[in-house]
Amino acid sequence: MFRYEIGAEILVGRHDNLEHEPTLVKILDKAPNTIKVEILSDGWFRRGEIRILTDDKWFTLKRMGNPLSL
């Protein structure tokens, strides 16, 4: 489950490849067990892409930035 709110910038990783560098994303929209994100770092996807991530494949590592500035 993705616990952060829309607008939060978070690091996410894939369940099937824990050694791969995490990806920085910004949450654009949420649904149960799914988030729509903008990719902010290169890695699994190209920077600037909009993707749908599900919690069966992706997990949150940590929030980035100051939550009070959002």
KEPA-129785 format. One record per residue (C-alpha): x, y, z. Coordinates in pm, 1 decimal. Example, Ala and Ser with C-alpha at 12.3 -4.5 7.8 and 13.67 -1.06 7.14 Angstrom:
2
{px = 1230.0, py = -450.0, pz = 780.0}
{px = 1367.0, py = -106.0, pz = 714.0}
This chain:
70
{px = 0.0, py = 0.0, pz = 0.0}
{px = 126.5, py = 347.2, pz = -87.5}
{px = 74.2, py = 564.8, pz = 219.0}
{px = 184.5, py = 906.1, pz = 93.0}
{px = -43.4, py = 1177.8, pz = -39.4}
{px = -76.2, py = 1324.3, pz = -389.3}
{px = 215.0, py = 1559.1, pz = -455.6}
{px = 464.4, py = 1367.3, pz = -241.1}
{px = 803.4, py = 1279.2, pz = -388.9}
{px = 905.4, py = 926.9, pz = -288.7}
{px = 1167.9, py = 665.7, pz = -368.5}
{px = 1023.1, py = 338.2, pz = -495.1}
{px = 1180.7, py = -0.2, pz = -561.7}
{px = 1069.5, py = -318.1, pz = -735.9}
{px = 991.3, py = -632.5, pz = -538.0}
{px = 1155.5, py = -853.7, pz = -801.5}
{px = 1488.8, py = -664.8, pz = -817.1}
{px = 1600.2, py = -530.9, pz = -480.1}
{px = 1956.7, py = -462.6, pz = -599.6}
{px = 1847.2, py = -211.7, pz = -865.2}
{px = 1878.4, py = 157.4, pz = -774.9}
{px = 1547.3, py = 304.7, pz = -652.5}
{px = 1347.5, py = 546.0, pz = -867.2}
{px = 1236.5, py = 892.1, pz = -754.4}
{px = 874.3, py = 965.7, pz = -842.2}
{px = 607.5, py = 1227.9, pz = -771.6}
{px = 258.1, py = 1100.9, pz = -690.6}
{px = 1.5, py = 1250.3, pz = -928.9}
{px = -303.5, py = 1043.8, pz = -831.8}
{px = -395.4, py = 750.7, pz = -607.8}
{px = -632.3, py = 456.0, pz = -599.9}
{px = -634.7, py = 155.3, pz = -367.7}
{px = -298.4, py = -22.8, pz = -407.4}
{px = -209.0, py = 190.5, pz = -713.5}
{px = -43.9, py = 526.0, pz = -777.1}
{px = -5.7, py = 736.0, pz = -1089.9}
{px = 339.0, py = 896.0, pz = -1089.2}
{px = 571.1, py = 1123.1, pz = -1280.9}
{px = 921.1, py = 975.9, pz = -1303.6}
{px = 1178.7, py = 1221.3, pz = -1163.8}
{px = 1497.7, py = 1013.4, pz = -1203.1}
{px = 1637.5, py = 785.8, pz = -1469.6}
{px = 1635.0, py = 414.8, pz = -1398.8}
{px = 1348.7, py = 179.9, pz = -1472.5}
{px = 1180.6, py = 447.0, pz = -1687.6}
{px = 1276.6, py = 772.0, pz = -1861.5}
{px = 1259.9, py = 1096.0, pz = -1666.3}
{px = 932.5, py = 1280.9, pz = -1726.6}
{px = 726.8, py = 970.8, pz = -1811.1}
{px = 388.1, py = 920.0, pz = -1647.1}
{px = 339.1, py = 563.7, pz = -1515.4}
{px = 97.0, py = 358.6, pz = -1307.5}
{px = 264.4, py = 161.4, pz = -1026.0}
{px = 92.7, py = -116.3, pz = -830.8}
{px = 188.3, py = -238.7, pz = -485.6}
{px = 222.6, py = -599.1, pz = -602.1}
{px = 533.1, py = -495.6, pz = -803.9}
{px = 652.7, py = -174.6, pz = -631.6}
{px = 716.8, py = -64.0, pz = -273.2}
{px = 796.8, py = 267.2, pz = -104.7}
{px = 1146.2, py = 313.6, pz = 36.0}
{px = 1111.5, py = 664.9, pz = 178.5}
{px = 973.3, py = 1011.9, pz = 127.6}
{px = 1204.4, py = 1277.0, pz = -15.6}
{px = 1201.0, py = 1647.5, pz = 67.5}
{px = 1020.7, py = 1844.2, pz = 333.7}
{px = 655.0, py = 1738.1, pz = 377.4}
{px = 563.9, py = 2082.5, pz = 514.3}
{px = 669.6, py = 2251.9, pz = 189.3}
{px = 410.2, py = 2064.2, pz = -20.6}
